Amino acid sequence: MCEPYNRKRALKSRTNHHVEEPNKRFKLSSYEEEGERDLIISSLSDKNTGSKRKLINRYEKEYLDFTSSGISQKAQLLIRRIVHSKEIPSEMRGQPLFRLLLDVYEKLSLNEIEVTVWSIYLDRFVWADQEFPLRLLLIISAYAAKSYLSDARHFYEYIKSKIPGFEEVYRKWDFKNKGWLEVSGKELNLKYRYLSESVLACNEFRIIEYNYYVDEILQSSPPYRQDLKDLSSGPDDEWDVLNVELESCSTKASNSFSDSFKSTAEYKSAYSSPINPFSNFYNIGYTAMMYNPFIFSPPDPFSYEMMRPRHIQVPTQIFKPVPVRYFNPVETGENLGSNN
């Protein structure tokens, strides 16, 4: 006879074939965990590399479209007006500024409004800056003008691929000047009207240096530009020059940092003050006080007049301790309890 069907026994026998340890399926060895982690990191890096490659391809396409039409006459007029700005120091006028500005204009595919903002940034930050080379400052200021008005991520990725140290330098420059990057509509309109005028449209009489104009004409002539292209193997040579200038600037800055810091007045007053042997201690406290008057407060018996919060900046060379004179009603003969 057949055994009668038992539903509970059938379910139990069916599930016994598939019972596993709770963590057996997801239990990984240390080597497998490292492999999974490396796989995740590599996939993320591949994704970042792919996105960067797309941005660079986008830049190359826009650059070809921009340069295929050539430099417009309006753009040449705007850049020529920038070159003739009175803000440019005399020592910079010996350089081929017109050609340098045109090269940066082509690399970043600037339109007329971006050129106008770039001109404002040149007057604000570039002509008086001696921290970085001129070529690098032109690239930085032009990219700042580009990113101020539009999405310039693809330009940023392309410049980083050509200049490995550009990201660090640009962050340093942006941190120093980020409070003055905003351009009002009125200032933009006035600057655009100024750049749109002819170079010799003013009525004032002045002596003209014709050698400067001859050099400018020669630099903008097709044979001269063709000779420059023949001397260089391609547009990457300009990026190589920028890399060399950036490396030399970084090396020079790192070597001269210690000497330049030791020559400052803060270092001398903090470590070599002959007036007070404890001037180093009080200098540090006073420096902290100037930024936050409440983070450095010595005990009352040892308080000094110079250590108290004040709005008048005391010279750091005066460190003679002066005890604080506290109010004493007995000494002055006044009675705090009286109403008189």
MITIGU-124593 format. One record per residue: residue in one letter; x, y, z negated of N, C-alpha, C in turn. Coordinates in steps of 0.05 Angstrom, whole numbers, plus 32768, in hexadecimal, padded with zeros to 4 digits. Each point is the difference from the previous one (the first is absolute). Example, Ala and Ser with C-alpha at 12.3 -4.5 7.8 and 13.67 -1.06 7.14 Angstrom:
2
rest n_xx n_yy n_zz ca_xx ca_yy ca_zz c_xx c_yy c_zz
A 8108 7F8E 7F64 7FEE 8018 8000 8012 8018 8000
S 7FF9 8015 800E 8010 8018 7FFF 7FF1 8016 7FF2
//
This chain:
340
rest n_xx n_yy n_zz ca_xx ca_yy ca_zz c_xx c_yy c_zz
M 8011 7FE8 8000 7FEF 8018 8000 8011 8019 8000
C 7FF6 8013 800D 800F 801A 8001 7FFC 800E 7FE6
E 8016 800D 7FF8 7FFE 8010 7FE7 7FEF 8018 8005
P 7FEF 8006 7FED 7FEF 8018 8005 8011 801A 8001
Y 7FF6 8011 8010 800E 801A 8005 8000 8011 7FE7
N 8018 8007 7FF8 8003 8012 7FE8 800C 801A 800A
R 7FF0 8015 7FFE 8008 801A 800B 8017 800C 7FF1
K 8001 7FFE 7FE6 8016 800B 7FF0 801A 7FF2 8006
R 7FFF 7FE5 8002 8019 7FF2 8006 800A 8007 801C
A 7FEE 8004 8013 8009 8007 801B 800D 801C 8000
L 7FF5 8012 7FF2 800C 801B 7FFF 801B 7FFF 7FF2
K 8003 7FF0 7FEB 8019 7FFE 7FF2 8016 7FF4 8011
S 7FF9 7FEB 800E 8014 7FF3 8012 8007 8012 8017
R 7FEE 8010 800A 8005 8012 8016 8013 8017 7FF7
T 7FFD 800A 7FE9 8011 8016 7FF7 801B 7FF7 7FF6
N 8002 7FE7 7FF8 801A 7FF7 7FF6 8016 8001 8016
H 7FF8 7FFD 8019 8014 8000 8015 800B 801C 8005
H 7FF3 8015 7FF7 8008 801B 8006 8009 800F 7FE7
V 8002 7FF3 7FE9 8009 800E 7FE8 801E 8005 8002
E 8008 8019 7FFB 801C 8008 8000 8005 8010 7FE6
E 8019 8002 7FFA 8008 8011 7FEA 7FF8 801D 8005
P 7FF9 800E 7FEB 7FF6 801C 8004 8014 8011 800F
N 8019 7FFF 7FFA 8014 8012 800C 8012 7FF2 8014
K 7FF9 7FE7 8007 8011 7FF1 8012 8000 800C 801C
R 7FE9 8009 8009 7FFE 800B 801B 800F 801A 8003
F 8001 8011 7FEB 800C 801A 8002 801B 8002 7FF1
K 800A 7FE9 7FF7 8019 8000 7FF1 8017 8001 8014
L 8012 8014 7FFD 8016 8004 8012 801A 7FFF 7FF0
S 8014 7FF5 800D 801B 8001 7FF3 800C 801B 8002
S 8016 8004 7FF2 800D 801B 8001 800A 8006 801C
Y 8009 7FEC 800F 8009 8005 801B 7FE9 8007 8012
E 7FE9 7FF3 7FFC 7FE9 8007 8010 7FF6 801C 7FFA
E 8001 8008 7FE6 7FF8 801B 7FF9 8012 8015 800D
E 801A 7FFB 8000 8013 8013 800D 7FFB 8001 801E
G 7FF9 7FE9 800B 7FFB 8000 801D 7FE6 800F 8006
E 7FEC 7FFD 7FF0 7FE7 800F 8004 8005 801E 7FFD
R 8010 8007 7FEC 8006 801D 7FFB 8010 800B 8018
D 8013 7FF1 8009 8010 800A 8017 7FEE 8002 8019
L 7FED 7FEE 8003 7FEE 8001 8017 7FEF 8018 7FFF
I 7FF6 8007 7FE8 7FEF 8018 7FFD 8011 8019 8006
I 8018 8002 7FF5 8011 8017 8004 8007 8003 801E
S 8007 7FE9 800C 8007 8002 801D 7FE8 8008 8011
S 7FE8 7FF6 7FF8 7FE8 8008 800F 7FFB 801E 7FFD
L 8003 800B 7FE8 7FFD 801C 7FFC 8015 8011 800F
S 8019 7FF6 8000 8014 800F 800E 7FFB 7FFE 801E
D 7FF6 7FE9 800A 7FFA 7FFE 801C 7FE9 8014 8008
K 7FED 8002 7FED 7FEA 8013 8006 8009 801C 8001
N 8012 8008 7FEC 800C 801B 8000 8010 8004 8019
T 8010 7FEC 8008 8010 8003 8018 7FEF 8004 8018
G 7FEA 7FF0 8002 7FEE 8003 8016 7FF3 801B 8001
S 7FF8 800B 7FE9 7FF4 801B 8000 8014 8015 8008
K 8019 7FFD 7FF6 8014 8013 8008 8006 7FFF 801E
R 8000 7FE8 800A 8005 7FFD 801D 7FEA 800C 8010
K 7FE7 7FFE 7FF7 7FEA 800D 800E 8003 801F 7FFF
L 8008 800A 7FE9 8004 801D 7FFE 8016 800A 8012
I 8016 7FF1 8002 8016 8007 8011 7FF7 7FFF 801E
N 7FF1 7FEB 8007 7FF6 7FFE 801B 7FED 8018 8007
R 7FF1 8008 7FEC 7FEE 8017 8004 8010 8019 8005
Y 8016 8004 7FF1 8011 8017 8004 800D 7FFF 801C
E 800A 7FEA 8008 800D 7FFE 801A 7FED 8006 8017
K 7FE7 7FF7 7FFD 7FEC 8006 8015 7FFA 801E 8001
E 7FFC 800C 7FE8 7FFB 801D 8000 8018 8010 800A
Y 8018 7FF7 7FF9 8018 800E 8009 8002 7FFF 801E
L 7FFB 7FE9 800D 8001 7FFE 801D 7FEB 8011 800D
D 7FE8 8000 7FF5 7FEB 8011 800B 8006 801E 7FFE
F 800D 8007 7FEA 8006 801C 7FFB 8017 800A 8012
T 8015 7FF0 8002 8017 8008 8010 7FFC 7FFD 801E
S 7FEC 7FF0 8008 7FFC 7FFD 801D 7FF5 8019 800D
S 7FF1 8010 7FF1 7FF6 8019 800A 8014 8017 7FFF
G 8016 7FFD 7FF2 8014 8015 7FFE 7FF9 8015 7FEC
I 8013 8011 7FFA 7FFC 8016 7FED 7FF0 8017 800D
S 7FEB 8008 7FF4 7FEF 8015 800B 800E 801B 7FFD
Q 7FF7 8013 8011 800C 801B 7FFE 7FF8 800E 7FE6
K 7FE8 7FFA 7FF6 7FF7 800B 7FE7 8012 7FF7 7FE9
A 8006 7FE6 8000 8012 7FF5 7FEB 801B 800C 8001
Q 800B 8004 8018 801A 800D 8002 7FFF 801D 7FF6
L 7FEA 800E 8005 7FFE 801B 7FF6 7FFF 8000 7FE1
L 7FF1 7FEE 7FF4 7FFF 7FFF 7FE3 801B 7FFA 7FF4
I 800E 7FEC 800B 801A 7FF9 7FF5 8014 8016 8004
R 7FFF 800D 8017 8012 8016 8005 7FFC 8017 7FEC
R 7FE7 8005 7FF8 7FFA 8014 7FEC 800B 7FF7 7FE5
I 7FFF 7FE6 7FFA 800B 7FF6 7FE7 801E 8005 7FFF
V 800E 7FFB 8016 801D 8003 8002 8008 801D 7FFB
H 7FEF 8013 8008 8006 801C 7FFE 7FF6 800C 7FE5
S 7FF9 7FEF 7FED 7FF6 800A 7FE7 8016 800E 7FF0
K 7FF8 8015 7FF2 8013 800F 7FF0 8009 7FF1 7FE6
E 7FF1 7FEB 7FF9 8006 7FF1 7FE8 8018 7FED 8004
I 8008 7FFC 8018 8017 7FED 8005 801A 800E 7FF9
P 8011 7FF3 7FEF 8019 800C 7FF9 8012 8002 8019
S 8013 8013 7FFE 8012 8005 8017 8012 7FE8 8005
E 8008 7FF1 7FEB 8012 7FE9 8004 7FF2 7FE9 800F
M 7FE5 7FFF 8000 7FF2 7FEB 800E 7FFB 8006 801D
R 8003 8019 8008 7FFB 8008 801B 8015 7FF5 8014
G 8017 7FF8 7FF5 8014 7FF4 8012 7FF9 7FE4 8009
Q 7FEC 7FF3 7FF3 7FF8 7FE5 8008 7FEB 8002 8016
P 7FFE 7FEA 8010 7FEC 8000 8015 7FE4 7FFB 7FF5
L 7FF5 8014 7FF3 7FE7 7FFD 7FF2 7FE9 7FFA 8013
F 8000 800D 8017 7FEA 7FFB 8013 7FFF 7FE3 8008
R 8016 7FF4 8006 8001 7FE4 8008 7FF9 7FEE 7FE8
L 8009 8006 7FE8 7FFA 7FF0 7FE9 7FE2 8000 7FFA
L 7FF4 8018 8002 7FE3 8002 7FFA 7FF0 7FF1 8016
L 8009 8002 8019 7FF2 7FF1 8015 8002 7FE2 7FFC
D 8017 7FF6 7FF7 8002 7FE3 7FFB 7FEE 7FF7 7FEA
V 7FFF 800F 7FEA 7FEE 7FF9 7FEA 7FE3 8002 8009
Y 7FFA 8015 8010 7FE5 8003 800A 7FF7 7FE8 8011
E 8012 7FF5 8010 7FF9 7FE9 8010 7FFE 7FE7 7FEF
K 8012 7FFC 7FED 8000 7FE8 7FEF 7FE6 7FFD 7FF0
L 7FF6 8017 7FF6 7FE8 7FFF 7FF0 7FE6 8007 800E
S 8002 8005 801A 7FE9 8005 8011 7FED 8015 7FF4
L 800C 8018 7FFB 7FF1 8015 7FF2 7FEE 800F 8014
N 7FE8 8008 7FF6 7FEF 8012 8010 8005 801D 7FF7
E 7FF1 8012 800B 8006 801D 7FFB 7FFB 8007 7FE2
I 7FEA 7FF6 7FF5 7FFB 8006 7FE4 8015 7FF4 7FED
E 8008 7FE8 8006 8016 7FF3 7FF0 801A 800F 8003
V 8006 800B 8018 8018 8010 8003 7FFE 8019 7FEF
T 7FE8 800C 7FFF 7FFC 8018 7FEF 8005 7FFA 7FE3
V 7FF5 7FEB 7FF6 8005 7FF8 7FE4 801E 7FF9 7FFC
W 800C 7FF4 8013 801C 7FF9 7FFF 8011 801A 7FFE
S 7FF8 8015 800F 800E 8019 7FFF 7FFE 800D 7FE4
I 7FE9 7FFD 7FF3 7FFD 800A 7FE5 8011 7FF1 7FEC
Y 8002 7FE6 8004 8011 7FF0 7FEE 801E 8006 8005
L 8007 8005 8019 801C 8007 8005 8008 801A 7FF1
D 7FEE 8014 8000 8006 8018 7FF2 8000 7FFC 7FE2
R 7FEF 7FEF 7FF6 7FFF 7FFC 7FE3 8016 7FEF 7FF5
F 8007 7FEA 800E 8010 7FEB 7FF4 801B 7FFB 800E
V 8002 8004 801A 8016 7FF5 800F 8017 8013 8003
W 7FFB 8019 8008 8016 8012 8007 8011 8007 7FE8
A 7FF5 8000 7FE8 8010 8007 7FE8 8009 7FE7 7FF1
D 7FFA 7FE8 800A 8007 7FE8 7FF2 801C 7FF7 8009
Q 8011 7FFB 7FEC 801B 7FF6 8005 8006 7FE5 7FF4
E 7FEB 7FF3 7FF7 8003 7FE5 7FF4 8003 7FEA 8014
F 7FF2 8002 8017 8000 7FEB 8014 8009 800C 801A
P 800A 7FEF 8013 8007 800A 801B 7FE8 800C 800F
L 8006 8011 8012 7FEA 800E 800F 7FEF 7FED 8010
R 800D 7FEC 800E 7FF0 7FED 8010 7FEC 7FF1 7FEE
L 8009 7FF7 7FE9 7FEE 7FF1 7FEF 7FEA 8012 7FF5
L 8006 8019 7FFA 7FEB 8012 7FF6 7FEC 8006 8015
L 8008 8001 8019 7FED 8004 8016 7FED 7FE9 8002
I 800A 7FE7 7FFE 7FEF 7FE9 8001 7FED 7FFF 7FE9
I 800A 8006 7FE8 7FEF 7FFF 7FE8 7FEA 8014 8001
S 8007 8019 8007 7FEC 8015 8001 7FEB 7FFB 8016
A 8009 7FF6 8017 7FED 7FFA 8016 7FED 7FEA 7FF8
Y 800B 7FEB 7FF3 7FEE 7FEB 7FF7 7FEC 800A 7FEA
A 800A 8012 7FEF 7FEE 800B 7FEB 7FE9 8010 800D
A 8006 800F 8015 7FEC 800E 800F 7FEC 7FED 800E
K 800B 7FEB 800B 7FF0 7FEC 800E 7FED 7FF2 7FEC
S 800A 7FF8 7FE9 7FF0 7FF2 7FED 7FEC 8012 7FF2
Y 8006 801A 7FFF 7FEE 8013 7FF3 7FE6 8004 8010
L 8001 7FFC 801A 7FE9 8005 8011 7FF3 7FE6 800B
S 800E 7FEA 8000 7FF5 7FE8 800D 800C 7FE7 7FF3
D 7FF7 7FE9 8009 800A 7FE6 7FF6 801B 7FFB 800E
A 8015 7FFE 7FF1 801B 7FFD 800B 800E 7FE8 7FF5
R 7FF1 7FEB 7FF9 800D 7FE8 7FF5 8012 7FF2 8014
H 7FF7 8000 801A 8011 7FF2 8014 8019 8010 8005
F 8000 801A 7FFE 8019 8010 8002 8012 7FFA 7FE8
Y 7FF4 7FFD 7FE9 8010 7FFB 7FE7 800E 7FE4 8002
E 7FF2 7FEC 800A 800C 7FE6 8002 8015 7FFF 8015
Y 7FFC 800F 8016 8015 8000 8015 8019 800E 7FF7
I 7FFD 8017 7FF2 8017 800E 7FF6 800F 7FEF 7FEB
K 7FF1 7FF2 7FEF 800D 7FEE 7FEC 8010 7FEA 800E
S 7FF5 7FF6 8016 800F 7FEB 800F 8019 800A 800C
K 8001 801A 8007 8018 800B 800C 8013 800C 7FEB
I 7FF5 800A 7FEA 8010 800C 7FEA 7FF9 7FF1 7FE7
P 8010 7FEC 7FF7 7FF9 7FF0 7FE9 7FFD 8011 7FE6
G 800F 8015 7FFD 7FFF 8010 7FE8 7FEC 8017 8001
F 7FEF 8000 8015 7FED 8017 8003 7FEB 8001 7FEA
E 7FF7 7FE8 7FF8 7FEA 8000 7FEC 8009 800D 7FE6
E 8018 7FF9 7FF6 8009 800C 7FE7 8005 801E 8003
V 800C 8008 8017 8005 801D 8004 7FE6 800F 8002
Y 7FED 7FF5 800E 7FE7 800F 8004 7FF1 8002 7FE5
R 8000 7FEC 7FF0 7FF3 8001 7FE6 800D 8016 7FEE
K 801B 8001 8002 800E 8015 7FF0 7FF8 801B 800A
W 8000 8004 801A 7FF9 801A 800C 7FE3 8007 7FFA
D 7FEE 7FED 8002 7FE4 8005 7FFB 7FFB 8006 7FE3
F 800E 7FF3 7FEE 7FFD 8006 7FE3 8009 801C 7FFA
K 8015 800A 800D 800A 801A 7FFB 7FEE 8016 800C
N 7FF3 7FFB 8016 7FF1 8015 800F 7FE2 7FFB 8001
K 7FF6 7FEC 7FF2 7FE3 7FF9 8003 7FEE 8016 7FF7
G 8009 8012 7FEF 7FEF 8016 7FF7 7FFD 8016 8013
W 800F 8000 8016 8000 8016 8014 7FFA 7FF5 801C
L 7FF4 7FE9 8002 7FFA 7FF4 801B 7FE6 800A 800B
E 7FEE 800A 7FF0 7FE6 8008 8009 8002 801A 8011
V 7FF1 8000 8016 8000 8017 8013 7FE3 8009 8003
S 7FFB 8019 7FFA 7FE5 800B 8003 7FF9 8005 801D
G 7FE6 8002 8005 7FF8 8006 801B 8009 801B 800B
K 8000 8014 7FEE 8009 801A 8008 801D 8000 8007
E 8011 7FF3 7FF0 801C 7FFF 8007 8005 7FF0 8019
L 7FF1 7FEB 8005 8003 7FF0 8018 7FF8 8011 8019
N 7FEB 8010 7FFE 7FF7 8010 8016 8015 8016 8007
L 800A 800D 7FEB 8014 8015 8004 801A 7FF5 800D
K 8009 7FE9 7FF6 8018 7FF4 800B 7FFC 7FF7 801D
Y 7FE9 7FF5 8006 7FFB 7FF8 801C 7FFF 8017 8013
R 7FF4 8016 7FF7 7FFF 8018 8011 801D 800B 8004
Y 8010 7FFF 7FEB 801B 8009 8002 8011 7FEF 8013
L 7FFC 7FE6 7FFE 8010 7FEE 8012 7FF6 8001 801D
S 7FE7 8008 8004 7FF5 8001 801B 8009 8018 800F
E 800B 8014 7FF2 800A 8018 800E 801A 7FFA 800F
S 8006 8012 8013 8019 7FFD 800E 8017 8007 7FEE
V 8017 7FF5 8007 8018 8004 7FF0 8008 801E 7FFF
L 7FFD 800E 8016 8008 801C 8003 7FE8 8012 8001
A 7FEA 7FF9 7FF1 7FE8 8010 8001 8000 8017 7FEC
C 8013 8001 7FEE 8001 8016 7FED 800C 8019 800C
N 7FF9 8017 7FF6 8009 801A 800B 8019 800B 7FF3
E 8009 7FF3 7FEA 8017 800C 7FF2 8019 7FFB 8010
F 8012 8013 7FFE 801A 7FFF 800E 8014 7FF0 7FF0
R 800D 7FEE 800C 8015 7FF0 7FF2 8015 7FF7 8014
I 8017 7FFA 7FF6 8016 7FF6 8010 7FFC 7FE2 8005
I 8001 7FF8 8019 7FFA 7FE4 8007 801B 7FF2 8005
E 8003 7FE8 7FF4 8017 7FF0 8004 7FFA 7FEE 8018
Y 800B 8007 8018 7FF9 7FF2 8018 800D 7FE4 8001
N 8017 7FFC 7FF2 800C 7FE6 8000 7FED 7FEB 7FF4
Y 7FF1 8008 7FEC 7FED 7FEE 7FF4 7FEB 7FF7 8014
Y 7FF6 8013 800F 7FEB 7FFA 8014 800B 7FEF 8017
V 8019 8005 8008 800C 7FF0 8015 8003 7FE3 7FF6
D 8009 7FFC 7FE7 8002 7FE5 7FF6 7FE5 7FF2 7FFF
E 7FEC 800F 7FF8 7FE5 7FF5 7FFF 7FF6 7FF7 801B
I 8005 8011 8014 7FF7 7FF9 801C 800F 7FE7 800A
L 801A 7FFF 7FFA 8010 7FE9 8009 7FF7 7FE6 7FF2
Q 7FF9 8002 7FE6 7FF8 7FE8 7FF2 7FE5 7FF6 8009
S 7FEF 8012 800A 7FE5 7FF7 8009 7FFF 7FFA 801D
S 8016 8003 800F 8001 7FFB 801C 8001 7FE2 8005
P 7FF4 7FF5 8016 8000 7FE3 8005 801C 7FF5 8004
P 8013 800D 800E 801B 7FF3 8002 800E 7FFD 7FE5
Y 7FFD 8013 7FEF 800D 7FFE 7FE5 7FF3 7FEA 7FF0
R 7FE6 7FFD 8001 7FF3 7FEA 7FF1 8006 7FE5 800C
Q 8004 7FFF 801B 8008 7FE7 800C 801C 7FF8 7FF8
D 8012 8014 7FFE 801B 7FF9 7FF6 8000 7FF5 7FE4
L 7FEE 800B 7FEF 7FFE 7FF6 7FE5 7FF6 7FE3 8000
K 7FED 7FFA 8011 7FF6 7FE5 8002 8015 7FED 800A
D 8011 8009 8013 8015 7FEF 800A 8015 7FFA 7FEA
L 8005 8013 7FEF 8014 7FFC 7FEB 7FF6 7FED 7FEB
S 7FE6 7FFE 7FFC 7FF5 7FEE 7FEC 7FF2 7FE9 800E
S 7FFF 7FE9 7FF2 7FF4 7FE8 800C 7FE2 8000 7FFD
G 7FF5 8010 7FF0 7FE3 8001 7FFD 7FF7 8011 7FE8
P 7FE6 8000 7FFB 7FF6 8011 7FEA 8008 7FF6 7FE4
D 8009 7FE7 7FFE 8008 7FF6 7FE6 801A 800D 7FF6
D 8010 800C 8012 8018 800E 7FF6 7FF9 8017 7FEE
E 7FEA 800E 8005 7FF8 8015 7FEE 7FFA 7FF5 7FE4
W 7FF3 7FE9 7FFE 7FFB 7FF4 7FE6 801A 7FF7 7FF3
D 8013 7FF6 8010 801A 7FF8 7FF5 800E 8018 7FF3
V 7FFE 8017 800E 800D 8018 7FF5 7FF3 8008 7FE5
L 7FE5 7FFD 7FFF 7FF2 8006 7FE7 8008 7FED 7FEA
N 8004 7FE6 8007 8008 7FED 7FEB 801C 8007 7FF6
V 8012 8007 8012 801B 8007 7FF7 8000 8018 7FEE
E 7FF0 8015 8008 7FFF 8018 7FF0 7FF3 7FFB 7FE4
L 7FEC 7FEE 8000 7FF3 7FFA 7FE6 8013 7FF0 7FEE
E 800F 7FED 800B 8013 7FF1 7FF0 8016 8012 7FF5
S 800A 8012 8010 8015 8012 7FF7 7FF6 8013 7FEB
C 7FE7 8009 8003 7FF4 8012 7FED 7FFC 7FF1 7FE5
S 7FF7 7FE7 8001 7FFB 7FF1 7FE7 801A 7FFB 7FF2
T 8015 7FF9 800F 801A 7FFB 7FF4 800C 8019 7FF3
K 7FFD 8016 800E 800B 8019 7FF5 7FF1 8008 7FE7
A 7FE5 7FFC 8000 7FF0 8008 7FE9 8007 7FEE 7FE8
S 8004 7FE6 8004 8006 7FEE 7FEA 801C 8006 7FF4
N 8013 8007 8011 801B 8005 7FF7 8002 801B 7FF1
S 7FF1 8013 8008 8002 801B 7FF4 7FEC 8005 7FEA
F 7FEF 7FEC 7FF9 7FEC 8004 7FEC 800C 8006 7FE5
S 8013 7FEF 7FF8 800C 8003 7FE5 800E 801B 7FFD
D 8010 8008 8015 800E 8019 7FFE 7FED 8018 8000
S 7FEB 7FFE 8010 7FED 8016 8001 7FF1 8003 7FE6
F 7FFA 7FE9 7FF3 7FF1 8002 7FE7 8012 800B 7FEA
K 8019 7FF8 8000 8012 8009 7FEB 8006 801E 8003
S 7FFC 800B 8017 8005 801D 8004 7FE8 8011 7FF9
T 7FEA 7FF4 7FF9 7FE8 8010 7FFA 8002 800C 7FE4
A 7FF0 8015 7FFB 8001 800D 7FE6 7FF4 7FEF 7FEA
E 7FED 7FEF 8008 7FF3 7FEF 7FEB 8015 7FEC 7FF5
Y 8010 7FF5 8012 8014 7FED 7FF7 8015 800D 7FEE
K 800A 8018 8009 8014 800E 7FF0 7FF6 8008 7FE5
S 7FE7 800B 7FFF 7FF6 8009 7FE7 7FF9 7FE9 7FED
A 7FFA 7FE9 800C 7FF8 7FE9 7FEF 8018 7FF1 7FF5
Y 8017 8000 800E 8016 7FF0 7FF8 8019 800F 7FFA
S 8002 8019 8005 8019 800F 7FFB 7FFA 801C 7FF5
S 7FEC 8002 7FEF 7FFB 801A 7FF3 8012 8004 7FE8
P 8011 8015 8000 8012 8004 7FE9 7FF2 800D 7FE8
I 7FE7 8008 8003 7FF3 800F 7FEA 7FF7 7FED 7FEA
N 7FF4 7FEA 8008 7FF5 7FEE 7FED 8007 7FE3 8007
P 800C 7FF1 7FEF 8007 7FE4 8006 7FE8 7FEE 8005
F 7FE8 8009 7FF6 7FE8 7FF0 8003 7FEF 800B 8017
S 800C 800F 8012 7FF1 800C 8016 7FF4 7FEB 8013
N 800D 7FE9 8002 7FF5 7FEB 8011 7FE5 7FF7 7FF6
F 7FFF 7FFC 7FE5 7FE6 7FF7 7FF4 7FEA 8015 8004
Y 8007 8019 7FFB 7FEB 8015 8002 7FF9 8006 801D
N 8013 7FFD 8012 7FF9 8004 801C 7FEC 7FEC 8009
I 8004 7FE7 7FF9 7FED 7FEB 8008 7FE4 8006 7FF4
G 8000 8008 7FE7 7FE6 8006 7FF4 7FF3 8018 800C
Y 8010 8014 8006 7FF5 8019 800C 7FF6 7FFB 801C
T 800F 7FEF 8010 7FF7 7FF9 801B 7FE5 7FF2 7FFF
A 7FFD 7FED 7FED 7FE6 7FF3 7FFD 7FEB 8013 7FF7
M 8007 8014 7FF0 7FEC 8014 7FF7 7FF5 8010 8017
M 8012 8006 8013 7FF7 8011 8017 7FEB 7FF2 8011
Y 8000 7FE5 8000 7FEC 7FF2 800F 7FE8 7FF9 7FEF
N 8004 7FF9 7FE7 7FEA 7FFA 7FEE 8008 8009 7FE4
P 7FF5 8016 7FF6 800A 800A 7FE6 7FFA 7FEF 7FE8
F 7FF0 7FEA 8004 7FF8 7FF0 7FE9 800D 7FE5 7FFE
I 8012 7FF9 8013 800C 7FE6 8000 801A 8000 7FEF
F 800A 8017 7FF9 8018 8002 7FEF 7FFB 8014 7FEA
S 7FFC 7FF6 7FE8 7FFB 8011 7FE9 8010 7FF6 7FE8
P 8017 800C 7FF9 8010 7FF7 7FE9 7FF2 8006 7FE6
P 8009 7FF4 7FEA 7FF4 8006 7FE6 8002 801D 7FF9
D 7FED 8009 7FEF 7FFF 801C 7FF9 8019 800B 7FF3
P 800D 7FF2 7FED 8019 800C 7FF4 8016 8004 8014
F 7FFF 7FF1 8017 8016 8003 8014 7FF6 800E 8019
S 7FE9 800D 7FFF 7FF6 800D 8017 8011 8019 8006
Y 8003 8006 801A 800F 8018 8008 7FEE 8011 8011
E 8007 8019 8001 7FEF 8013 800F 8000 7FF8 801E
M 8016 7FF7 800A 8002 7FF9 801C 7FF0 7FE7 8007
M 7FF9 7FF0 7FEB 7FF1 7FE7 8006 7FE2 8004 8000
R 7FF7 8017 7FF8 7FE3 8004 7FFE 7FF4 8005 801C
P 7FE7 7FF7 8005 7FF4 8006 801A 7FFD 801D 8005
R 8008 8009 8017 7FFF 801C 8007 7FFD 8003 801E
H 7FF5 8016 8008 7FFD 8005 801D 8017 800F 800C
I 8013 8009 7FF0 8017 800E 800A 8017 7FEC 8001
Q 800D 7FFD 8016 8016 7FED 8003 8019 800B 7FF5
V 800B 7FF2 7FEC 8019 8009 7FF3 8018 7FF5 800F
P 8015 800F 8005 8017 7FF6 800E 800C 7FE8 7FF1
T 8009 7FEC 800F 800A 7FE8 7FF4 801B 8003 7FF3
Q 800E 8017 8005 801A 8004 7FF4 7FFF 8009 7FE3
I 7FE9 8009 7FF7 7FFD 800B 7FE4 7FF6 7FE9 7FEF
F 8011 7FF4 7FF0 7FF8 7FE9 7FF0 8007 8004 7FE3
K 8003 8018 7FF6 8006 8004 7FE4 7FE7 7FFA 7FF0
P 8001 7FED 7FEE 7FE7 7FF9 7FF1 7FF6 8017 7FEF
V 7FE7 8007 8003 7FF4 8015 7FF0 7FE8 7FF4 7FF1
P 8001 7FFE 7FE6 7FEA 7FF4 7FF1 7FE6 8010 8004
V 7FEA 7FF2 7FFF 7FE6 800D 8003 7FF9 800D 7FE6
R 7FF8 8019 8002 7FF7 800F 7FE8 7FE2 7FFC 7FFC
Y 7FF8 7FF2 7FEB 7FE4 7FFA 7FFB 7FF4 8016 7FEF
F 7FE5 8003 8002 7FF1 8014 7FF1 7FFF 7FF9 7FE3
N 8009 8012 7FEE 8000 7FFB 7FE4 7FF0 8016 7FF2
P 7FE8 7FFB 7FF6 7FF0 8016 7FF4 800C 800B 7FE6
V 800F 7FEF 7FF1 800D 800A 7FE7 8015 8014 8007
E 8010 7FFA 8015 8016 8012 8007 7FF6 801B 800A
T 7FEB 7FFF 800F 7FF5 8019 800B 7FEE 800F 7FED
G 7FF8 7FF4 7FEA 7FF0 800D 7FEC 7FE3 8001 8008
E 7FF7 7FF0 8013 7FE4 8000 8008 7FF1 7FE9 7FF2
N 7FE7 8004 7FFB 7FF0 7FEC 7FF2 7FEB 7FF6 8014
L 8002 7FE7 8005 7FEE 7FF4 8014 7FE3 7FFF 7FF5
G 7FFD 8000 7FE5 7FE5 7FFD 7FF5 7FF1 801A 7FFF
S 800E 8016 8002 7FF3 801A 7FFF 7FF3 8008 801A
N 7FEC 8010 7FFF 7FF3 8008 8019 800C 801A 800B
N 8012 800C 7FF2 800C 8019 800A 8015 7FFA 8015
//
